[in-house]
Amino acid sequence: MANTKYTAKSTEQLEKELNELTESATEKIDQFFTSKEAIKEHLRFMSQFYNFSVRNTLLIQNQFMGATAVGSFQFWKSKGAAVQKGEKGIKILVPTPVHFFKRDGEDKIVQLKHATEVEKKLIEQGKIRLSKKTFYKVGNVFDYSQTNAREKGLEVSEIFSRFQRNDSIDNDKHFMKAFEQIGAKMGVRFLEEPPQELGTAKGAFYRDLNAIALNPRNTPAENIQVMIHELAHAALHNHERNHERGKLLTTPEKEFQAELTAYVVASRYGIEMDNFSIPYLSNWTKNAKLGDKEQLLNEIKQTATNFIETIDAHLQKENLLEKGKEIEPFSDNKQTVLQQEKEKQNVNGVNAEPAAPVQKKPGRLIRKRKGMEMEMGR
């Protein structure tokens, strides 16, 4: 049988394809905010593909509903599986950073790949400064169901880590230890007793103290639910983050981020939460700009990713994750810029088991007591 011949796409065709994908992702961002149900559906999907960008998660969801684990053609091949004949790839946007520097004695900007050996040494020594611009190209990934992995006896859990929650007290203790590690990375203190009566509020994040307190009346299961939410506030709404943004988020924006971050993390591990709600959603989204929406979603995604990676590492250490290793979707940032220039970026797979519905109680207030600002809720 003769080999199939493929016609390379022109620059114009590639640019058109890239623009169509970008527009599709933009439309999905707006659709994301139409209702609580639409948000919950996407959050459950995001918990499975937390290592992908907001736009790529939306693109995967739009093109292949029900996807559970995706990887590039080469990724599946490296795992001993093959993409089934005739399967159509799921198109995503692959970031391709390009580094530039200004050559001595010249006005033009030169790509790093064209640097001489002398210039590379000067760059490593910090004597020549680099600038970076990110371009995008279209890449293809394939879902587990589009491959012969199952026929090969390769289950999802053999390729990607997953956690089976059984609602035991021991499980809750492990989660609380993981949450303590998340807090330690942010310098957050966990108070044994709240500084004042919390009433019906299940917990509070004290911004000025950079501390979290839980209501002593909570059950262990309630503490799991509340802690995720309060940690989200601690990560997203501390003084340092407010300074980085250059502005203070409104109460609706902060609640939106904290509720959604908690939902993504909880969905990842099948943690049930009570009465999930997004206060002020309709009022805020009515006047919010697309850029504001995407920025909030990006911060949610990044925070959830940091939380999940820490929790997974702890569960892996405690042998609570099934065998398998979480695969990064793109090359990490641990390499130097020069090392990255030498290697091609690969699109790999990310997976989690299908998420269970997760919910949470409404109602949070920002109060000041004796000069101390805090957020009370749940």
Secondary structure, 3 states (H helix, E strand, C coil): CCCCCCCCCCHHHHHHHHHHHHHHHHHHHHHHCCCHHHHHHHHHHHHHCCCCCHHHHHHHHHHCCCCCEEECHHHHHHCCCCECCCCCCEEEEEEEEEEEEECCCCCCEEEHHHCCHHHHHHHHCCCCCEEEEEEEEEEEEEEHHHECCCCCCCCHHHHCCCECCCCCHHHHHHHHHHHHHHHHHCCCEEECCCCCCCCCCCEEEECCCCEEEECCCCCHHHHHHHHHHHHHHHHHCCHHHHHHHCCCCCHHHHHHHHHHHHHHHHHHHCCCCCCCCCCCHHHHHHHCCHHHHHHHHHHHHHHHHHHHHHHHHHHHHCCCECCCCCCCCCCCCCCCHHHHHHCCCCCCCEECCCCCCCCCCCCEEEEEECCEEEEEEC
